[in-house]
């Protein structure tokens, strides 16, 4: 199904979250997830190869810093995979593409840019404004 839809882009001219759109976003999320997992595997291999003792203190410090940065990036990606899995679950249960706060459709442009979005742009902006107010207190 994906091969014939390679050039397909969801459009506002069709029913929102019809089967074709759901399959499009499912494929997009699965491809993203696969890329992240592939990168994680490469990082793991790199860290295992790097696992050598550096006689020079500066080299060792540099290597440890690089390792810490890579591990932080992996942690962020682990959280991202969880969000991708949640989005795939929403596709399955029919709630994907709808704002958690208002129940209104999230714009296709927003979903294209951030397929794991759970809030419409307006709801996200309200959320961020509230966060700023509480952070400033």
C-alpha positions in Angstrom: 0.0 0.0 0.0 2.9 2.4 0.9 4.5 2.0 -2.6 1.5 3.3 -4.5 1.1 6.2 -2.0 4.7 7.3 -2.1 3.8 10.7 -3.4 0.6 11.0 -1.3 0.3 14.0 1.0 -2.7 14.5 3.3 -4.9 17.3 2.2 -7.6 19.5 3.8 -9.8 18.6 0.8 -10.4 15.0 2.1 -12.1 13.8 5.2 -9.9 14.4 8.3 -8.1 11.2 9.5 -9.6 9.0 6.9 -7.9 5.6 6.4 -5.4 6.9 3.9 -4.3 9.7 6.2 -4.0 7.3 9.2 -1.9 4.9 7.1 0.3 7.8 5.9 1.0 9.0 9.5 1.4 5.4 10.7 4.1 4.8 8.0 5.7 8.2 8.9 5.9 7.3 12.6 7.2 3.8 12.0 9.9 5.1 9.6 10.9 7.7 12.2 11.0 5.1 15.0 13.1 2.8 12.8 15.6 5.6 12.1 16.0 6.3 15.8 16.5 2.6 16.6 19.1 2.4 13.9 21.0 5.4 15.3 20.8 3.9 18.8 22.4 0.7 17.5 25.2 2.7 15.9 25.8 4.7 19.0 25.9 1.5 21.1 28.5 0.0 18.7 30.5 3.3 18.8 30.4 3.4 22.6 31.6 -0.2 22.8 34.4 0.5 20.4 35.4 3.6 22.3 35.5 1.7 25.5 39.2 1.9 25.8 41.5 3.3 28.4 43.1 6.6 27.3 46.5 7.0 28.9 46.3 10.8 28.4 44.0 12.5 31.0 42.8 15.1 28.5 41.9 12.4 26.0 40.0 10.5 28.7 38.1 13.6 29.8 37.2 14.4 26.2 36.0 10.8 25.7 33.9 10.8 28.9 32.3 14.1 27.8 31.5 12.7 24.4 30.0 9.6 26.0 27.8 11.6 28.4 26.5 13.7 25.5 25.7 10.6 23.4 24.0 9.0 26.4 21.9 12.1 27.0 20.9 12.1 23.3 19.9 8.4 23.6 17.8 9.1 26.6 16.0 11.9 24.7 15.5 9.5 21.8 14.2 6.8 24.2 11.5 9.2 25.4 10.8 10.1 21.8 10.2 6.4 20.9 7.7 6.2 23.8 5.9 9.2 22.3 5.9 7.6 18.8 4.5 4.4 20.3 1.8 6.5 22.0 0.9 8.2 18.7 0.7 4.7 17.0 -1.7 3.7 19.8 -3.8 6.7 19.1 -3.9 5.8 15.4 -5.2 2.4 16.4 -7.8 3.7 18.8 -9.0 6.5 16.5 -7.9 9.5 18.6 -4.8 10.4 16.6 -4.9 13.9 15.1 -7.3 15.3 17.6 -6.3 17.7 20.4 -6.3 16.1 23.8 -7.5 19.3 25.4 -10.3 20.5 23.0 -11.1 17.4 20.9 -10.7 19.5 17.8 -8.6 18.3 14.8 -4.9 19.2 14.9 -3.9 20.8 11.6 -2.4 18.5 9.0 0.5 21.0 8.7 1.3 20.6 12.4 1.0 16.8 12.2 3.4 16.8 9.2 5.9 18.8 11.2 5.4 17.0 14.5 3.6 13.7 14.0 3.6 13.0 17.8 1.6 16.3 18.5 -1.2 15.8 21.0 -2.4 19.4 21.2 -3.5 21.9 18.5 -1.3 24.9 18.0 -3.7 27.1 20.0 -3.9 24.6 22.9 -0.1 24.2 22.8 0.4 28.0 23.0 -2.0 28.2 26.0 -0.1 25.4 27.7 3.2 27.2 27.1 1.8 30.5 28.4 0.6 28.8 31.6 4.0 27.1 32.0 5.8 30.5 31.6 3.5 32.1 34.2 4.2 29.4 36.7 7.9 29.3 36.0 8.1 33.0 36.5 6.5 32.8 40.0 
